Amino acid sequence: MTIAAFPSVVLDCPDAPALAAFYGDVLGWNVSVGDDGWADIRPEDGNNCISFQQVEDYRAPEWPGQAVPQQMHLDLMVRDLDQAEAAVLERGATKAELQPGTTFRVFLDPAGHPFCLCVQ
């Protein structure tokens, strides 16, 4: 028996509406902001969801170090790494100093979560 139709990932952050706006813009998904420190993004078909939970005293993960572990990260599949890099930087991401591969690039979102752009 299936319990849920689709999984949802939840990211802790210092400002849920702002981080939802960042990823909503990057992915072209709709942003929904609650008044309880929670925000969601979904594509037009609504079959996926990424949620953002506002947390007091939020501490950004340290990558590649593990003093504050990343706990999870998003891999965003793209056709062109250079174009995707320009797009996420324009929207407020930061490129990580350490780039350990050639088929993906590591960035930090505005709240400090690592995420990767990966060649599709």
N, CA, C and O of each residue as an XYZ file, in Angstrom:
480
protein
N       0.840     -1.175      0.000
C       0.000      0.000      0.000
C       0.886      1.240      0.000
O       1.828      1.334      0.788
N       0.588      2.183     -0.877
C       1.304      3.447     -0.934
C       0.722      4.406      0.088
O      -0.496      4.543      0.203
N       1.595      5.064      0.827
C       1.143      6.003      1.843
C       0.987      7.401      1.268
O       0.030      8.099      1.604
N       1.914      7.828      0.401
C       1.878      9.185     -0.139
C       2.027      9.137     -1.651
O       2.633      8.215     -2.199
N       1.476     10.127     -2.309
C       1.547     10.206     -3.759
C       2.917     10.675     -4.233
O       3.365     10.286     -5.311
N       3.579     11.499     -3.445
C       4.894     11.998     -3.810
C       5.630     12.416     -2.537
O       4.996     12.774     -1.545
N       6.952     12.372     -2.561
C       7.710     12.791     -1.390
C       7.852     14.306     -1.349
O       7.769     14.977     -2.377
N       8.063     14.825     -0.171
C       8.352     16.241      0.006
C       9.618     16.351      0.835
O       9.779     15.644      1.829
N      10.497     17.218      0.434
C      11.723     17.487      1.172
C      11.500     18.782      1.938
O      10.919     19.725      1.402
N      11.954     18.839      3.181
C      11.804     20.041      3.992
C      13.191     20.545      4.381
O      14.011     19.787      4.897
N      13.446     21.823      4.133
C      14.713     22.454      4.485
C      14.493     23.430      5.632
O      13.632     24.305      5.541
N      15.261     23.293      6.710
C      15.263     24.306      7.759
C      15.997     25.533      7.224
O      16.929     25.405      6.431
N      15.577     26.718      7.656
C      16.212     27.942      7.167
C      15.852     29.119      8.070
O      14.939     29.012      8.889
N      16.561     30.244      7.928
C      16.264     31.406      8.758
C      15.075     32.222      8.246
O      14.451     32.946      9.021
N      14.755     32.116      6.955
C      13.682     32.913      6.353
C      12.984     32.060      5.289
O      13.414     32.021      4.137
N      11.908     31.379      5.684
C      11.225     30.437      4.781
C      10.711     31.092      3.500
O      10.937     30.537      2.424
N      10.028     32.249      3.554
C       9.548     32.852      2.303
C      10.686     33.220      1.349
O      10.559     33.047      0.136
N      11.791     33.723      1.888
C      12.912     34.123      1.025
C      13.555     32.917      0.347
O      13.862     32.970     -0.844
N      13.762     31.834      1.089
C      14.391     30.660      0.486
C      13.442     29.980     -0.498
O      13.881     29.470     -1.529
N      12.149     29.969     -0.189
C      11.163     29.431     -1.135
C      11.166     30.251     -2.423
O      11.078     29.692     -3.516
N      11.268     31.564     -2.296
C      11.313     32.426     -3.484
C      12.553     32.125     -4.328
O      12.473     32.099     -5.556
N      13.704     31.898     -3.673
C      14.939     31.566     -4.391
C      14.755     30.290     -5.212
O      14.969     30.290     -6.424
N      14.354     29.195     -4.541
C      14.218     27.921     -5.251
C      13.028     27.932     -6.217
O      13.096     27.308     -7.276
N      11.953     28.621     -5.874
C      10.828     28.740     -6.794
C      11.256     29.400     -8.095
O      10.851     28.976     -9.177
N      12.079     30.443     -7.985
C      12.588     31.138     -9.169
C      13.557     30.257     -9.953
O      13.476     30.184    -11.179
N      14.470     29.588     -9.252
C      15.450     28.720     -9.920
C      14.751     27.594    -10.692
O      15.138     27.280    -11.818
N      13.718     26.986    -10.084
C      13.046     25.839    -10.696
C      11.822     26.211    -11.526
O      11.283     25.364    -12.238
N      11.377     27.455    -11.446
C      10.174     27.860    -12.159
C       8.915     27.278    -11.542
O       7.939     27.029    -12.249
N       8.921     27.057    -10.220
C       7.789     26.468     -9.505
C       7.008     27.561     -8.784
O       7.523     28.653     -8.543
N       5.766     27.253     -8.446
C       4.894     28.175     -7.726
C       5.252     28.186     -6.243
O       5.536     27.146     -5.649
N       5.231     29.376     -5.663
C       5.561     29.561     -4.251
C       4.281     29.797     -3.465
O       3.422     30.579     -3.873
N       4.163     29.113     -2.337
C       3.040     29.294     -1.426
C       3.603     29.549     -0.040
O       4.343     28.724      0.497
N       3.252     30.694      0.543
C       3.796     31.075      1.846
C       2.682     31.087      2.879
O       1.651     31.732      2.690
N       2.901     30.365      3.974
C       1.960     30.388      5.082
C       2.346     31.475      6.060
O       3.403     32.090      5.916
N       1.519     31.721      7.039
C       1.846     32.737      8.033
C       2.376     32.102      9.315
O       2.325     32.702     10.389
N       2.883     30.882      9.185
C       3.375     30.145     10.342
C       4.855     29.782     10.225
O       5.304     28.813     10.836
N       5.623     30.564      9.432
C       7.038     30.256      9.256
C       7.284     29.082      8.335
O       8.303     28.401      8.456
N       6.369     28.837      7.421
C       6.439     27.702      6.515
C       6.155     28.180      5.098
O       5.309     29.053      4.902
N       6.844     27.627      4.114
C       6.573     27.948      2.712
C       6.810     26.695      1.876
O       7.614     25.841      2.250
N       6.117     26.582      0.754
C       6.240     25.447     -0.158
C       6.455     25.953     -1.574
O       6.040     27.057     -1.928
N       7.110     25.126     -2.374
C       7.139     25.360     -3.819
C       6.683     24.081     -4.509
O       6.978     22.975     -4.057
N       5.957     24.251     -5.613
C       5.441     23.116     -6.386
C       5.445     23.472     -7.873
O       5.258     24.631     -8.243
N       5.661     22.458     -8.726
C       5.518     22.700    -10.159
C       4.034     22.840    -10.506
O       3.163     22.592     -9.672
N       3.764     23.238    -11.744
C       2.377     23.425    -12.190
C       1.514     22.198    -11.926
O       0.363     22.339    -11.513
N       2.049     20.985    -12.156
C       1.223     19.783    -11.979
C       1.029     19.407    -10.508
O       0.229     18.525    -10.196
N       1.755     20.070     -9.603
C       1.582     19.841     -8.176
C       2.055     18.496     -7.666
O       1.789     18.144     -6.517
N       2.764     17.725     -8.511
C       3.148     16.372     -8.127
C       4.432     16.283     -7.318
O       4.843     15.182     -6.950
N       5.063     17.381     -7.035
C       6.260     17.401     -6.201
C       6.147     18.585     -5.262
O       5.351     19.498     -5.481
N       6.950     18.560     -4.220
C       6.921     19.670     -3.273
C       8.258     19.755     -2.555
O       8.832     18.740     -2.159
N       8.740     20.967     -2.395
C       9.856     21.244     -1.498
C       9.316     22.259     -0.503
O       8.742     23.278     -0.888
N       9.502     21.974      0.772
C       8.996     22.859      1.819
C      10.164     23.504      2.564
O      11.275     22.974      2.596
N       9.883     24.647      3.151
C      10.880     25.424      3.877
C      10.296     25.784      5.231
O       9.219     26.375      5.323
N      11.024     25.419      6.283
C      10.572     25.630      7.655
C      11.495     26.636      8.330
O      12.701     26.414      8.438
N      10.916     27.743      8.783
C      11.697     28.773      9.447
C      12.080     28.298     10.842
O      11.232     27.821     11.596
N      13.378     28.431     11.187
C      13.904     27.926     12.448
C      14.657     29.048     13.169
O      15.519     29.708     12.588
N      14.318     29.246     14.429
C      15.066     30.208     15.244
C      16.478     29.690     15.460
O      16.698     28.482     15.542
N      17.417     30.592     15.550
C      18.822     30.243     15.799
C      19.368     29.272     14.749
O      20.200     28.418     15.055
N      18.895     29.413     13.520
C      19.369     28.562     12.423
C      20.881     28.697     12.262
O      21.424     29.800     12.314
N      21.542     27.581     12.070
C      22.979     27.558     11.768
C      23.163     26.894     10.416
O      22.773     25.743     10.222
N      23.756     27.620      9.489
C      23.976     27.083      8.146
C      24.941     25.908      8.193
O      25.879     25.907      8.991
N      24.720     24.903      7.343
C      25.651     23.787      7.265
C      27.028     24.260      6.802
O      27.148     25.284      6.130
N      28.042     23.521      7.159
C      29.394     23.799      6.677
C      29.757     22.731      5.663
O      29.711     21.537      5.958
N      30.109     23.159      4.489
C      30.503     22.225      3.453
C      31.817     22.684      2.871
O      31.932     23.862      2.533
N      32.796     21.851      2.733
C      32.761     20.408      2.871
C      32.983     19.917      4.295
O      32.902     18.714      4.542
N      33.260     20.812      5.236
C      33.451     20.398      6.627
C      32.168     19.838      7.219
O      31.097     19.968      6.626
N      32.271     19.224      8.368
C      31.099     18.618      8.993
C      30.870     19.119     10.418
O      30.177     18.459     11.193
N      31.442     20.283     10.781
C      31.194     20.832     12.111
C      29.694     21.084     12.289
O      29.143     20.852     13.365
N      29.051     21.553     11.240
C      27.582     21.651     11.184
C      27.203     20.874      9.930
O      27.296     21.421      8.831
N      26.775     19.608     10.054
C      26.553     18.754      8.886
C      25.458     19.271      7.965
O      24.504     19.918      8.397
N      25.625     18.963      6.671
C      24.622     19.401      5.692
C      23.326     18.606      5.811
O      22.265     19.123      5.463
N      23.378     17.389      6.283
C      22.225     16.522      6.521
C      21.491     16.116      5.246
O      21.021     14.981      5.165
N      21.375     16.969      4.273
C      20.765     16.639      2.981
C      21.134     17.748      2.012
O      21.520     18.840      2.429
N      21.017     17.472      0.727
C      21.193     18.530     -0.259
C      20.388     18.177     -1.494
O      19.994     17.026     -1.683
N      20.148     19.167     -2.329
C      19.414     18.970     -3.572
C      20.391     18.867     -4.733
O      21.361     19.621     -4.805
N      20.134     17.934     -5.637
C      20.829     17.858     -6.925
C      19.825     18.318     -7.975
O      18.781     17.692     -8.157
N      20.137     19.403     -8.660
C      19.270     19.929     -9.704
C      19.859     19.544    -11.056
O      20.974     19.946    -11.389
N      19.117     18.774    -11.825
C      19.591     18.283    -13.117
C      19.414     19.389    -14.167
O      18.334     19.963    -14.302
N      20.500     19.677    -14.912
C      20.477     20.753    -15.910
C      21.093     20.257    -17.221
O      21.841     19.279    -17.238
N      20.773     20.933    -18.293
C      21.348     20.583    -19.602
C      22.701     21.259    -19.836
O      23.583     20.690    -20.478
N      22.856     22.486    -19.306
C      24.074     23.258    -19.548
C      24.564     23.843    -18.218
O      23.909     24.710    -17.640
N      25.706     23.371    -17.743
C      26.231     23.816    -16.451
C      26.539     25.312    -16.422
O      26.242     25.987    -15.437
N      27.129     25.829    -17.490
C      27.506     27.248    -17.503
C      26.276     28.151    -17.426
O      26.259     29.117    -16.665
N      25.259     27.839    -18.207
C      24.036     28.645    -18.177
C      23.348     28.537    -16.823
O      22.897     29.542    -16.274
N      23.265     27.330    -16.283
C      22.619     27.131    -14.991
C      23.394     27.833    -13.874
O      22.798     28.399    -12.958
N      24.718     27.791    -13.956
C      25.532     28.484    -12.955
C      25.231     29.974    -12.969
O      25.007     30.571    -11.916
N      25.224     30.572    -14.136
C      24.934     32.007    -14.236
C      23.559     32.326    -13.650
O      23.382     33.335    -12.968
N      22.603     31.463    -13.923
C      21.233     31.695    -13.448
C      21.132     31.629    -11.926
O      20.479     32.478    -11.320
N      21.766     30.635    -11.293
C      21.647     30.535     -9.832
C      22.451     31.622     -9.131
O      22.040     32.109     -8.077
N      23.592     32.012     -9.699
C      24.369     33.102     -9.114
C      23.591     34.407     -9.183
O      23.606     35.192     -8.235
N      22.917     34.640    -10.292
C      22.098     35.842    -10.461
C      20.981     35.898     -9.424
O      20.562     36.984     -9.021
N      20.505     34.755     -8.996
C      19.394     34.681     -8.043
C      19.841     34.674     -6.582
O      19.002     34.641     -5.682
N      21.156     34.705     -6.336
C      21.628     34.817     -4.961
C      22.430     33.656     -4.425
O      22.826     33.683     -3.259
N      22.691     32.628     -5.233
C      23.533     31.510     -4.785
C      24.996     31.948     -4.773
O      25.373     32.947     -5.386
N      25.801     31.173     -4.059
C      27.249     31.383     -4.019
C      27.909     30.095     -4.472
O      27.506     29.011     -4.049
N      28.921     30.195     -5.328
C      29.640     29.005     -5.768
C      30.599     28.574     -4.663
O      31.370     29.385     -4.151
N      30.549     27.299     -4.300
C      31.436     26.774     -3.262
C      32.880     26.791     -3.748
O      33.150     26.592     -4.932
N      33.803     27.031     -2.822
C      35.226     27.032     -3.172
C      35.672     25.680     -3.713
O      36.334     25.606     -4.748
N      35.311     24.619     -3.013
C      35.702     23.272     -3.423
C      34.738     22.752     -4.481
O      33.527     22.708     -4.264
N      35.280     22.361     -5.616
C      34.505     21.781     -6.720
C      35.111     20.412     -7.025
O      36.045     20.319     -7.822
N      34.592     19.344     -6.401
C      35.238     18.033     -6.472
C      34.981     17.221     -7.736
O      35.558     16.144     -7.888
N      34.136     17.696     -8.646
C      33.832     16.891     -9.831
C      33.822     17.725    -11.092
O      34.031     18.937    -11.047
N      33.580     17.074    -12.217
C      33.515     17.777    -13.502
C      32.124     17.720    -14.128
O      31.828     18.495    -15.037
N      31.272     16.818    -13.657
C      29.922     16.697    -14.216
C      28.884     17.366    -13.319
O      27.683     17.266    -13.570
N      29.348     18.047    -12.277
C      28.455     18.771    -11.383
C      29.216     19.933    -10.750
O      30.447     19.949    -10.724
N      28.459     20.904    -10.243
C      29.053     22.041     -9.540
C      28.284     22.252     -8.243
O      27.068     22.072     -8.186
N      29.017     22.636     -7.207
C      28.439     22.804     -5.878
C      28.244     24.297     -5.588
O      29.124     25.122     -5.837
N      27.064     24.610     -5.056
C      26.717     25.987     -4.698
C      26.121     25.995     -3.304
O      25.770     24.950     -2.756
N      26.011     27.186     -2.738
C      25.318     27.386     -1.475
C      24.131     28.289     -1.752
O      24.275     29.334     -2.387
N      22.953     27.890     -1.276
C      21.780     28.739     -1.461
C      21.881     29.930     -0.500
O      22.804     29.973      0.314
N      20.957     30.895     -0.572
C      21.058     32.076      0.289
C      21.055     31.777      1.788
O      21.492     32.618      2.575
N      20.573     30.601      2.205
C      20.606     30.230      3.622
C      21.823     29.374      3.964
O      21.984     28.974      5.117
N      22.683     29.085      2.986
C      23.901     28.322      3.233
C      23.815     26.830      2.982
O      24.791     26.118      3.217
N      22.658     26.322      2.505
C      22.553     24.889      2.189
C      23.324     24.582      0.910
O      23.159     25.285     -0.087
N      24.162     23.547      0.918
C      24.790     23.137     -0.329
C      23.751     22.534     -1.283
O      22.840     21.828     -0.852
N      23.896     22.814     -2.562
C      23.120     22.134     -3.596
C      24.007     22.012     -4.819
O      24.957     22.778     -4.986
N      23.698     21.053     -5.670
C      24.518     20.798     -6.849
C      23.721     21.006     -8.124
O      22.535     20.684     -8.193
N      24.383     21.542     -9.120
C      23.869     21.509    -10.481
C      24.587     20.362    -11.145
O      25.817     20.313    -11.146
N      23.834     19.438    -11.711
C      24.390     18.213    -12.301
C      23.991     18.129    -13.763
O      22.861     18.458    -14.124
N      24.923     17.685    -14.612
C      24.620     17.501    -16.026
C      23.589     16.392    -16.149
O      23.751     15.305    -15.593
N      22.539     16.682    -16.879
C      21.423     15.747    -17.057
C      21.815     14.586    -17.935
O      20.997     13.702    -18.191
